[in-house]
Amino acid sequence: MRIVHACLTAVTVVISSSAYAQSPAPSEIDARISKLVGSISESRMEQLLRTLVAFGTRNTLSDTASPTRGIGAARQWIFDELRRTNPKLQVSFDTHQLSKGRSDRITRDVELRNIVAILPGRSPRRIYVSGHYDTVNLGNQGQAGLNTTGGGERNQNDNADAPGANDDGSGTVLVMELARVFAESGIDFDATLVFTAVAGEEQGLIGAREEARGVKAANIPVQAIFNNDIVGGSVGGDGIVDGATIRLYSEGPEDSPSRALATFVRRTAGRYVPSHRVRLMARRDRFGRGGDHTAWNLEGFAAVGFRESRENYSKQHNANDTIEGVSFAYLGQNARVNAASMAVLALAPPPPTVTNERGQPTIDRRPSGYDAHLRWAASPGAAGYRIFWREAWAPDWEHELYVGNVTEYTLPHANVDDWVFGVAAVDAAGHESTVSAYLPAPPTY
């Protein structure tokens, strides 16, 4: 690793960066990832979903004794299917005993089981993709009734029909299909990949919260969580059709790890799935709604939530959420966005550290007092680094510059008061990490 103090000669660096790279950047497209993305099968996801909805209901409090109906049969089938998929997957139940009153929607003692499939990588750092397999029936109007009246009819029958094809059968089968394609890819990933179907979401994100707390207590290094919840419908309840975009929610503040992950997803999807646009949403989730990525956020992890762009509330939380409301072409595109992002992140070096041992950003105004002098710690496996910057009011990166295998760089006449800077690590094959932003330290007076 060489340390370079590189001064550019013109203020135009803040306008145009392409001419100043010290060495050519590696290719941004990996043919192995393109093949993995292309191997996602819409027909297999349809077969999986038809089986899943046939269990009638997957309510967390529904029957566990029947071999054909209820959450007990459904979770055993998901477990068996993942085990059958590929011997590389290490499949297990993550089991928790919930007492009555854990939330106002846990009306009796119940055993909750998440299903976890692990694909070991070269390192212990983990990347998760999740969907919740439980369902709920709140009455004939379902979510539409809650939206329009603030209440609506509530069905107290835990075994009432709740097929949950889109909420969240779509996310569940997406996870199951990604488990297959990653295990069959033949790629030696650096990160360990975890494919998880969780329960208890409809009772208050309970399954995901228990999983996140367990991982945190075990001090397992988790880099990212991709949550998919209601990602299969392309026709909204208002009749508007959108099969070409997906919403991606992430908690703030600006340049938080979750926001960095969201911008990484959009950048990566633009390379590998250019026909499908990722719409970044600068909020934790939709108004009055929640998802399992928030359970991870609350435990301090970087997590984002995928949501279809046009929801049909009349087909949520009732018996109307049937397979006819799912577009498998659209679901396939959303699966490809997840797959590309996970694969690049699992092969890329970890993001650079841009703070010192006291947590202060390693950026200053040297040498002239009017420059942006950036330093960062070397990332294991990095062959080079890419610097990013934007005006301080802008929400997303506007400029970038590949600077080669250095851990120090100076942008002349780039006032650190006017710009936000960040840096990503890049390996020899062009796999790029998320961006580590230089955030201001609290002022001293």
N, C-alpha and C positions, 0 to 999 in steps of 0.2 A: 504494500500500500504506500503510495507516495503522497506527500503533503504538498499542495501547490497553492501559492498565493498568486492568483491570476487576476490581473487588472485589465479590464476592457477599456477601450480608448474613446468610446463615444456614449453619450447619454441615450442614444437611440436604442440601447439594450432594453430599455423599458417599453419600447414600442415594437421592436422586431428582434427576435432572438435567434433565428435560424442560422445566421451567418457566423455565430460565435462558438459553436460546439467545438470542443477540443478534439474529439474523435467521433467517428460515425456511431450512432446508436445501434444496438443490436436490433434484429428484426422484431417487429411487434406482434407477429402472428406465428404461432406454434402449430404446425400441421397435425401434431398429435392431439392437441386440444380441439382443433377444427373437426377431426375425425370423431372425437368423443361427443362433441356437441351434435354432430350429424347422426350419431347412433341412437339418439333418443327416439323412442317409438310411441307415437300417438295411439296406435292400435293396442299396444300393451297397456297403456294407461287406461284406455277405455275398458279393456277386459278386467283390469284390477278394480276399477270403479264399479262396474256392474256387480262384481262379487261383493264389494264393500256395502253398497246400498241395499243388497238383498238381505242383510241382517236385520232390516226393518227399523231398528233404532240402535244407537250407540251411546245413549245417555249414560253418563257416569254412574247414575243410580239405578240403571236398568238391570234386567235379569242377567245373572252370571252362570246359571246352571244349564240353560238350554244350549245344545250344540249347534243350533241354527239361527237363533234370534238373540239380540241383545249384545251388550258390550263384552260379555265374557267370551262369546263365540267370535266376535269381531277381532278382539285383541289377540286371541290365540291364532286366528287365521293370519293376521299381519305378521306375528312372530314366526309362524311356520313358513310363510311365503318368503320372508327375508332370509331365513336359514337355508331354504331351498335354492335361493337365487344364486349364491356363489359361496364356496367354502372359505374364501378370504374374509368374509364378513363375520365379525364376532357379535352374535346377537344375544341379547339378554333382556329380561324384564327389570325395570327400575321401579320397585314396589314401595308403596307408602300406605300406612294406615291412617285414615282420616276419621276424626271423631265428629259426631253430630254437633252442628253449630260452628264448625270451622269457618263457614261462611253462612249467610242466610239461605244459601241454596244447597247446603249440605244438610239434609233433613234426617239423616240417620248415619250411623257408623258405616263406613265403606272402605274397601280396599281399592286403591288407585294404582294402575299399572301403566307406566310409560314403556314403550318398546324402543330399544336402543341398538343400532347396528354400527359397529366400529370397523373402519378400514384402516389398519395401522400404517403409519408413515415412518419416515426415517427419524423424525423428531417427535417429542411429546406435545408440541403445540397443536392445538385443535381448531378445526373449523366445523361448525355445526350447520346443518340444514334441518328445518323442522316444519311439521304441520300437526294440527290437533285432530285426532280421529273421533273424538266424542261429539255428540250432537244433542240438540234439545228441541222440544216442541213447546212453544209458548202459547199455542192456540191458533185458531184459523188465520188470524191476521199476521201473526208472527212479528217480524221486525217492522213491517209496514205499520202495524198498529201502534207499536211503541213510538215510531217516528211522528205519527200524525196526532196521537192523543196523549202521548207521554206515559201511557199505561198500557191499555189493551187487555184483552183476555189472556189469562195465564192458565195453562193446562198443568194440573198438578199430578197427572198420570206419568210417572217416570218411564213407563213402557209403551207410551203412545208412539205412533209412527213418527219417526224423525230420520228420514233417509240421509239427510245431510250430504247430498251429492256434491254441492259446491262448497258448503260450509260445514266441515272443511275436508270433505272427501277429495276435492281437487288438490289441496295441499298435501294430503296424505299420500295419494298415489304418485304425485310429483316426487316426493321424498323416496318412495319405494323404487321408482324408475331410476332416479339418480344413483341410488345404492347399486343397482345393477350395472349401469353404464360405467361408473367409476371402478367398480370391482373388476369388470371385464376389460378395462381400457389397456391394461398392461403397462401403464405409466407408473413409475416409481416416485410417488409424491413425497415431498419433504414433510409436509404437515399430515397429521392424523385426521381423517375425515370421519365425522359422526352424523349418522342419519337417524333422526328420532321422530317417532310419532307419539304424541303426548295426549293424556286425558285430563279432565278437570278444567279445561279452558272455559267452558260455558258456566262453570261455577266460580269463576274469578281467577283464571290463569294459574290454578293451583298446581297442576302437574308440572308446568314449566318452572314455576317458582321453586318447587321442591328439587327439581333437577338442577337448577342454577345454584341453589344453596348447597347442594351436595358437592357440586364441582368446585365451588368456592372454598368449602371447608377442606376439601382434599388438595387445595392449592394446585389445581390442574391449570396449565397455561392455555387459556381459550383466547384466540385471536379475533374470531368473528362468529356471529350467529345470523343465518339467513332464515327468516320466518316466512312461511307462505300460508295465507289464510284468506280464502275466497279468491281464487286466482284462475277460475275456469270459465267465467261468463263474459261474453263479449257484447251482450244486448242488455242495456239498462232497463229499469222499470219504466222509464220515461220514453222508451222506444229508440233511444239513441244507440247506435252500433259503433263499437270501437274495438277492433281486433288487432290493432297495430301499436298499442301502448300499454304500459303497466305502471301503476303508481308505486313509489318506494318511499316509505316513511322512515324518518330518523330523528332522534331527539337531539336538541341543542346542548350547549350553545354553539355558535359558529366554530368550526374546526374541531368539534368534539370527535372522539374516536368513531362514534356512530355516523356522524356527518361525513367523516373521511371515508368510511366504508361505503356510504351511499354514492359519493362522487366517484369512487373507484369502480363500483358496479356500472354506473352509467358510461364511464370511459371504456371499460372492458367490453361491455355489451355492444358499444359502437363499433368495435373491431370485429367481433365474432358473430354478432347477430344484428347487423346494421339495419335490417328491415323492421326491427322492433324497438321502439323508443321507450327509454326509461324516464318517467316523469318524477323528478325529485320533489318530495313534499317536506317542507321545513317545519315539521311538527311530529310529535311522537306517534300520533295515530289520528284517525278521523274523529270528528266531534262526537263526544259521548260514547265512543267505541274504543275497544282495546284489543290487543293481541299478545301472543306469547313472547314476542321480542321485548315487550315492556317488562315482563318478569325478569328477563336477563339484565335489562338496563338497570333495574332497581337493585341488582346485586353488583353493579359496577362494570358490566361487560358491554363491549361494542356489539350492538345488534340492530338489525333493520327489518322492516316489515313490508312484504310485497302484498299489494291489493289490486284486484282488477280495476280498470279505469271506470267502468260503468256498472254499478251494482243494481240488482233487482231486489228491493227489500221485501217484496211480496213472496219471494222464494227463499226467505231466510227464517230460521227458527220456527218452522212449521212443517206440515206434511207435504208442502208444495216444492220443497227443495229436491227435485228429482233430476235424474240424469239428462232429461231433455233440455235442461237449462245450462248444460256444459258444452262448450265448443272445444273439441279436442285439438283442433288446429291452433286455437288460441292458447290452450293449456300447454301444448308442445312448445310454443315460442317462449312462454314464461319459464318453462323448465330449461330451455336452452340458455336463457339469460343467467339463471342460477348456476347452471353447469359451467359456463365459461368463466364466470366470476370466481367460483370456488376453485376451479382448476388452476387458474393463473395465480390466485392467492396461495394455493397449496404448494406451488412450485417456486414462487418468488421468495427472495430473502425477506426476513422480518423488516419492518420499517425502521429507518435510522432513529437513533436517540438524539434529540436536538436540545437537551438540557444538561446542565452539569449536575454534580452530586448534590447540590443544594436546590435543585429544581428550577434554576434560572435558565432562561433561553440563551443559547450560545450564538448570539448575534450581536454585532456592534457596528460602529460607524467608521472603522479603520479602513485605510490609513489616513484619509484626508479629513475625516470628521463629517463627511457628507456622503459616504459610501455605505453599501450594505455588505458587511463582511460576515459570511455564514460559516459556521463550523458544525460538524456532526460526528458522532461516533460511528466507526465502521460497522456495517451489518454483516454477519456471517453469510458467506456465499455470494456477496455482492461483487460484481465485476465493474460496476460504475454507478453513477447517481444522476438523477434528473432533478433540477431545481424548478420550482414553480413560483409564480408571483401574480398578484392581482392588486388593483387599487383597494384601499382599505374599506371602501363602501361596497365593493362588488361581492356577490355571494359565491362565485365560483372562480377557479383559476383561469386567468386570461392569457398567460404567457408561460412558456416552458423552455428549458435549455438542458440538453444532455452535456454533462461536464466531464465524463470519464471517471477513471478510478482515482478520485481525490476525496479528501475529507475536509476540504476548506476551499472557499471560493469567494471572490469579491466582485460585486456588481457596482461599477463606479457611478457616482451621481444618482444613485437610487436611494432616496431618503427613506430610512426605516420607519419614519413617522407617516409616510404616505402610502406605503405598500405593505401587504401581507406576504410573507415568504414561507416556503415549505420545501421539503426534499423527500424524494422517494429512492429506494434502493432498486437496482436492476441487475439481474444475473446475466451470464454470458449468452443465454438464449433469448434474452429480452423480456423475461417475466418481471413485472414491475410490482413493487409493494404499494400499499396505501401511502398517502402523503403525510409526513409529520410536519405540522405547521409550527412556526415560531410564534408563540403566544406571549404577549407582554407580561412581564413580572409585575407584581403590585408596586406602585410607586413608593419611593422613600422621600421623606420631607425633612 
